[in-house]
């Protein structure tokens, strides 16, 4: 996966300025969501990543870290937006524990994301109520569990998950109100993922996909600074994982169309019965592209 990310990034950097026009407004490509899609930190938006318009393309690479009292989640990935219509993303997540008995815990997940804008234009349609609407899919696969061999646990299925791979399907609607400097987004996700998929899919509590809502609101403080909040509902499929909903409050800085930096306070809820504390901490994401 790492070699794939490096290879794709090299191909993107080899592109010339003539290949894309970067004609979209600053910040309208969003940032890289924790699963790789364009959007906020936790929630994918209907916006297409990159700054290429309908006759062009855009791309970025990103690195994100989420650190709570007892866990760290790192994500690295690359995202390509084509003709402001289609988005393809590839990301790898690595999750680590720091508190006994899970201090040696290591989880890994690879995610391939696809998004297609099916209606509306969040920027152009200022005189219409219709938001920009996109449908998407995230294909996820977890690797073997590391650090729990002494407990005899090496696979998410041993924790009660039904599968170690799954597909999240979602529809997102995003409306930008330029006069009010406001972005509103609502996403409806069909998922069976446990902790974003890091603990597999389905479980002893429920197996199939459930519809879960996700919302975002962001305010443009000035041309380069955006502040907002997000909330994401998650399923609770595992008896050993009383999963709770997640939310964050973020600030994003866009010094140029080639670079953005996002910082946030994040609350991931409870992760496992072995450590029942609510996991709260910080989120930092760096995105570079064109």
C-alpha positions as CSV (number, residue, x, y, z in Angstrom):
1,X,0.0,0.0,0.0
2,X,2.8,2.4,0.9
3,X,4.5,1.8,-2.4
4,X,1.2,2.4,-4.2
5,X,0.7,5.7,-2.5
6,X,4.3,6.9,-3.3
7,X,3.9,5.8,-6.9
8,X,0.5,7.6,-7.3
9,X,1.9,10.7,-5.7
10,X,4.9,10.7,-8.0
11,X,2.6,10.5,-11.0
12,X,0.5,13.4,-9.8
13,X,3.6,15.6,-9.2
14,X,4.7,14.8,-12.7
15,X,1.6,16.5,-14.1
16,X,2.1,20.0,-15.6
17,X,0.2,23.2,-14.8
18,X,-1.4,23.1,-18.2
19,X,-3.1,19.8,-17.3
20,X,-5.4,21.5,-14.8
21,X,-6.8,25.0,-14.4
22,X,-7.4,25.2,-10.6
23,X,-10.4,27.3,-11.4
24,X,-12.5,26.5,-8.3
25,X,-12.8,28.9,-5.4
26,X,-10.3,28.5,-2.5
27,X,-11.4,25.9,0.1
28,X,-14.2,24.5,-2.1
29,X,-12.4,21.2,-2.5
30,X,-12.7,20.7,1.2
31,X,-9.9,18.9,3.1
32,X,-9.1,15.2,3.3
33,X,-11.6,13.3,5.5
34,X,-10.1,10.6,7.9
35,X,-11.0,7.9,5.4
36,X,-9.5,9.8,2.5
37,X,-12.6,11.4,0.8
38,X,-12.9,15.1,0.2
39,X,-14.9,16.8,3.0
40,X,-14.4,17.6,6.6
41,X,-12.4,15.6,9.1
42,X,-15.0,13.0,10.0
43,X,-17.6,13.5,7.3
44,X,-17.4,13.2,3.4
45,X,-19.0,16.1,1.6
46,X,-20.6,16.2,-1.9
47,X,-17.7,18.4,-3.0
48,X,-15.1,16.9,-5.3
49,X,-11.5,17.2,-4.1
50,X,-9.0,19.3,-6.0
51,X,-9.4,22.6,-7.7
52,X,-9.9,21.5,-11.3
53,X,-13.2,22.6,-13.0
54,X,-15.4,20.5,-15.3
55,X,-12.7,20.6,-18.1
56,X,-9.8,19.8,-15.8
57,X,-8.7,17.8,-12.8
58,X,-7.0,18.2,-9.4
59,X,-5.3,16.0,-6.8
60,X,-3.8,16.0,-3.4
61,X,-1.8,13.9,-0.9
62,X,-2.6,14.1,2.8
63,X,-1.4,13.0,6.2
64,X,-3.7,13.0,9.2
65,X,-3.2,12.1,12.8
66,X,-5.8,11.7,15.6
67,X,-4.5,11.4,19.1
68,X,-6.6,10.7,22.2
69,X,-5.6,9.9,25.8
70,X,-5.0,6.2,24.9
71,X,-5.0,5.8,21.2
72,X,-3.5,7.2,18.0
73,X,-4.9,7.0,14.5
74,X,-2.7,7.9,11.5
75,X,-4.0,8.2,7.9
76,X,-2.0,8.8,4.7
77,X,-3.5,8.9,1.3
78,X,-4.0,10.4,-2.1
79,X,-7.1,11.8,-3.8
80,X,-7.9,12.7,-7.4
81,X,-10.8,14.7,-8.6
82,X,-11.7,14.5,-12.3
83,X,-13.8,17.1,-14.2
84,X,-15.4,18.2,-10.9
85,X,-17.5,15.2,-11.3
86,X,-15.7,12.0,-10.1
87,X,-13.4,11.5,-7.1
88,X,-11.1,8.6,-6.4
89,X,-9.2,8.2,-3.1
90,X,-6.8,5.7,-1.6
91,X,-5.9,5.7,2.1
92,X,-4.2,3.7,4.7
93,X,-5.1,3.9,8.4
94,X,-2.9,2.7,11.3
95,X,-4.3,2.6,14.8
96,X,-2.2,2.1,17.9
97,X,-3.0,1.8,21.6
98,X,-0.9,3.2,24.5
99,X,-2.7,2.0,27.7
100,X,-2.5,-1.5,29.2
101,X,-3.8,-4.1,28.4
102,X,-4.0,-2.6,24.8
103,X,-0.7,-0.7,24.9
104,X,0.7,-2.9,22.1
105,X,-2.4,-3.0,20.0
106,X,-1.9,-2.3,16.3
107,X,-4.6,-2.2,13.7
108,X,-4.4,-1.3,10.0
109,X,-7.0,-0.7,7.3
110,X,-6.8,0.1,3.6
111,X,-9.6,2.2,2.0
112,X,-10.5,2.7,-1.7
113,X,-13.0,5.5,-2.1
114,X,-15.2,6.5,-5.1
115,X,-17.5,9.5,-5.3
116,X,-19.7,10.8,-8.1
117,X,-21.4,14.1,-8.2
118,X,-24.9,13.4,-9.5
119,X,-26.7,16.8,-9.3
120,X,-26.3,20.5,-8.4
121,X,-23.3,22.8,-8.0
122,X,-22.6,24.0,-4.5
123,X,-21.0,27.3,-5.8
124,X,-22.8,28.1,-9.0
125,X,-26.4,27.4,-7.8
126,X,-26.7,30.3,-5.4
127,X,-30.2,31.2,-6.7
128,X,-31.5,27.6,-6.2
129,X,-32.3,25.6,-3.1
130,X,-30.9,22.4,-4.7
131,X,-27.6,21.5,-3.0
132,X,-24.7,19.7,-4.6
133,X,-25.4,15.9,-4.3
134,X,-23.0,13.1,-4.6
135,X,-23.1,9.3,-4.0
136,X,-20.0,7.5,-2.8
137,X,-18.6,4.1,-1.7
138,X,-15.7,3.3,0.5
139,X,-14.2,-0.2,0.1
140,X,-12.4,-1.2,3.3
141,X,-10.2,-4.1,4.3
142,X,-8.6,-4.6,7.7
143,X,-5.2,-6.3,8.3
144,X,-4.4,-8.8,11.0
145,X,-4.5,-7.5,14.6
146,X,-1.0,-6.9,16.0
147,X,0.0,-6.8,19.7
148,X,-2.7,-9.1,21.1
149,X,-1.0,-12.4,20.3
150,X,-0.5,-13.1,24.0
151,X,-4.3,-13.0,24.3
152,X,-4.8,-15.3,21.4
153,X,-6.4,-12.6,19.3
154,X,-5.0,-12.0,15.8
155,X,-8.1,-11.3,13.7
156,X,-11.1,-9.0,14.1
157,X,-13.4,-12.0,13.8
158,X,-12.1,-13.2,17.1
159,X,-13.6,-10.1,18.7
160,X,-17.0,-10.9,17.3
161,X,-16.8,-9.1,13.9
162,X,-18.5,-11.0,11.1
163,X,-16.1,-9.9,8.3
164,X,-12.7,-8.2,8.0
165,X,-13.8,-6.3,4.9
166,X,-16.8,-4.3,3.9
167,X,-18.3,-1.5,1.9
168,X,-19.7,1.8,3.2
169,X,-22.3,3.4,0.8
170,X,-23.3,7.1,1.3
171,X,-25.1,10.0,-0.2
172,X,-24.0,13.5,0.6
173,X,-25.7,16.9,0.1
174,X,-23.7,20.1,0.4
175,X,-24.9,23.7,0.2
176,X,-22.6,26.7,0.1
177,X,-24.2,30.0,0.9
178,X,-21.7,32.5,-0.3
179,X,-23.5,35.6,1.0
180,X,-23.6,34.2,4.5
181,X,-20.1,32.6,4.2
182,X,-21.6,29.3,5.3
183,X,-21.3,25.7,4.3
184,X,-23.9,23.1,5.3
185,X,-23.6,19.3,4.7
186,X,-25.7,16.3,5.4
187,X,-24.5,12.7,4.7
188,X,-26.5,9.5,5.1
189,X,-24.3,6.4,5.3
190,X,-25.2,2.7,5.0
191,X,-22.6,0.9,7.0
192,X,-21.8,-2.1,9.2
193,X,-18.3,-0.8,10.1
194,X,-17.0,-1.1,13.6
195,X,-14.9,2.0,14.6
196,X,-14.7,3.1,10.9
197,X,-13.9,-0.5,9.9
198,X,-10.8,-0.8,12.0
199,X,-12.5,-3.5,14.1
200,X,-14.1,-5.2,11.1
201,X,-17.7,-5.2,10.0
202,X,-20.9,-6.5,11.7
203,X,-20.9,-8.3,14.9
204,X,-22.7,-10.3,17.6
205,X,-25.1,-7.3,18.3
206,X,-26.1,-6.7,14.7
207,X,-24.7,-7.9,11.4
208,X,-26.0,-6.0,8.4
209,X,-25.7,-2.4,7.3
210,X,-27.6,0.3,9.2
211,X,-28.3,3.9,8.0
212,X,-26.4,6.5,10.0
213,X,-26.5,10.3,9.7
214,X,-23.6,12.6,9.5
215,X,-23.7,16.4,9.5
216,X,-21.2,19.3,9.1
217,X,-21.4,23.1,9.3
218,X,-18.6,25.4,8.5
219,X,-18.2,29.2,8.5
220,X,-15.7,31.1,6.4
221,X,-14.0,33.5,8.8
222,X,-12.1,35.2,5.9
223,X,-10.6,34.1,2.6
224,X,-8.2,31.7,4.2
225,X,-9.7,30.5,7.5
226,X,-12.7,28.2,8.0
227,X,-14.1,27.1,11.3
228,X,-16.8,24.4,11.8
229,X,-18.3,21.5,13.6
230,X,-19.1,17.9,12.6
231,X,-21.1,15.0,14.1
232,X,-21.1,11.4,12.9
233,X,-23.4,8.6,14.1
234,X,-21.9,5.2,14.2
235,X,-23.3,1.7,14.6
236,X,-22.8,-0.5,17.7
237,X,-22.3,-4.0,16.4
238,X,-19.9,-5.6,18.9
239,X,-20.5,-6.6,22.5
240,X,-16.8,-5.8,23.3
241,X,-17.1,-2.4,21.7
242,X,-19.9,-0.1,23.0
243,X,-19.3,2.3,20.2
244,X,-20.5,5.8,20.5
245,X,-21.0,8.7,18.1
246,X,-18.1,11.0,17.2
247,X,-17.9,14.7,16.8
248,X,-15.3,17.5,16.3
249,X,-14.8,21.2,16.2
250,X,-12.2,22.3,13.7
251,X,-10.3,25.2,12.2
252,X,-8.8,24.9,8.7
253,X,-6.2,27.3,7.1
254,X,-5.9,27.6,3.3
255,X,-2.8,29.7,2.6
256,X,-3.1,28.7,-1.0
257,X,-4.8,26.2,-3.3
258,X,-1.7,24.0,-3.0
259,X,-1.8,23.7,0.8
260,X,-4.1,23.4,3.7
261,X,-3.8,22.6,7.4
262,X,-6.7,21.5,9.7
263,X,-6.7,21.3,13.5
264,X,-9.5,20.0,15.6
265,X,-10.7,18.9,19.0
266,X,-12.3,15.5,18.5
267,X,-14.4,13.2,20.6
268,X,-14.5,9.6,19.5
269,X,-16.7,8.2,22.3
270,X,-15.9,4.8,23.9
271,X,-13.7,2.5,22.0
272,X,-13.8,-0.8,24.0
273,X,-15.1,-2.3,27.3
274,X,-11.4,-3.0,28.2
275,X,-11.0,0.8,28.4
276,X,-14.4,2.4,29.0
277,X,-13.2,6.0,29.0
278,X,-14.5,8.5,26.5
279,X,-11.7,9.1,24.0
280,X,-11.1,12.8,23.5
281,X,-8.1,14.5,21.9
282,X,-6.8,16.5,19.0
283,X,-6.8,16.1,15.2
284,X,-4.2,17.5,12.8
285,X,-4.3,17.1,9.0
286,X,-1.9,18.4,6.3
287,X,-3.0,18.4,2.7
288,X,-0.9,19.3,-0.4
289,X,-1.9,19.3,-4.0
290,X,-3.1,21.1,-7.1
